[in-house]
Amino acid sequence: MGERTNVRYTPLPTDDTQQQQNQRRRSFVSAGNRYGGREDDDNDSNYDIRFDYMPKQKIPWKSIALALFLLAFGSSLLIVSHLIFTGHMGGDNSQAFGFLTIGFLMFLPGFYETRIAYYSWRGCKGFTFAHIPDY
């Protein structure tokens, strides 16, 4: 390839260690700064403050209530299905299969959403209330 003498650029640094990145992140946002900016702009003037923005998480209470209802009702339908299959309750196998199907269809999304809500409440990495749809 030919050289492009009219293109001016500076080569990017190749060895930015994790320690340098963490140090840069810590120095960007100060607790007292209203706009989330940095106190010392001398170190790195190319940093964009948009990447530090963390909006307040709105907790989707209706979705969590729906998930808990689906989990509880699905679990009870699965228990009823088990009791019919084992003969502790009267009923045909067709009724037990119906309860089993509807129980699974209610239990699985209820468990999934409840698990996300619980891990978000606990503050586990990778889980936020934004992953739960809000109704």
N, C-alpha and C positions, 0 to 999 in steps of 0.2 A: 504494500500500500504506500501511496505517496504521503508525504508529510503535508499537513495543513498548517501553514504558517499564519493564516489569518484567524484561526480559532484560538482564543485565549482561554486557558483554564488552569486550575491548580489541581494537582492530584489529591485525591481523598486520602485521609489517614487510613492505614491498613490494620494497625494494631491498637484498637480501642478496647481496653480490657473491661471486664465486668465491674471492677472497682471504680474505674474512672466514670463509667456510666451511672453507677449508683451515687457517686459523689456529685455529679452534675445534676441528677434528679433532686437530691436533697437541697441543693443550693438554689433551686429555681423558685419554689413557692414559699413565701413566708406566711406565717399564721396571721400576722396583722395586716397584710396587704389586702385591700378590698377587692381588687380586680384579679387576683391570682397571679400577679406578675412576680418578678424577681427583685431582690434587693440589690444584687451586684450584677450589673449588665456588662462588666468589664471582661469576665471570663469567656462567655460564649454568647455572641450577639446573634447567632443564627437559630437560636432555640425558639420554637413556636409554642406559646402558652395554651393553644387550643388542646394540646395533648394532655394537659394536666386538669382539664375540666371534668369534674365529677358531679353530675346533677344529683339532687336529693332524690333518693329512691322512694317512690310511692308504693305503698304496700297494697296489693289487690285483694282486699278483704272478701269481696264477693266470690272471687275465683277460689280463694282458699276455703271458704265455707262450702262451696260446691264440691271441691275436691274431698273435703272431709266427709260430706254427705255420701258421695259416690263410694268412698272407701268403706264407710260403715255399712251402708246398705248392700254393697257388693259382697262384703264379708259375711253378712247375715244370710244372703241368698246362697252363698257357697256352703255355709254351715247347714242350711235347710236341705240343700241338695245332697250333702253327705249323709244327713240323717235319713232321708228317704232311701238312698242307695243301701244303707246298712240295715234298714228295716225298723229303725226306732220310731219312725213316723209312717203313717199310712200314705199310700200313693203309688202310682205307676212309675215305671222307669222313664216313660216319656215326660212325665212331670219333672222328674229329677234332672233329665237332660235339659229341659227348658230352664229350670232354676240355675243349673250349672252354666249354661250359655249366657244368660242375662247377668249372672253373678260375675263371670269373668269380664264381660263387656263393661260392667260398672266398676269392678275392682281395679283393673289395670290402669285406666286414666286417673282414677282417684289416688292410687298409690304413687304414680309418677308425679303428679302435681304436688301431693303432700310431701314427697321426698325433696323436691326442689324448694318448696317453701321452708321446710325444716333446715336444710343446709344453708339456705340464704339467711335465715334468722340466726343461725350459728356463726355465720361469717366465713364459711369454707370457701377456699379459693376456687374460682370458676363458676360459682353459683350466685345469681342475683335475682331479686324480685322482678327484674325486667324480663326474665325468661318465662314468666307466667303471664298468659294473656289476661288483660283487664276487661271486664264486661261492664 
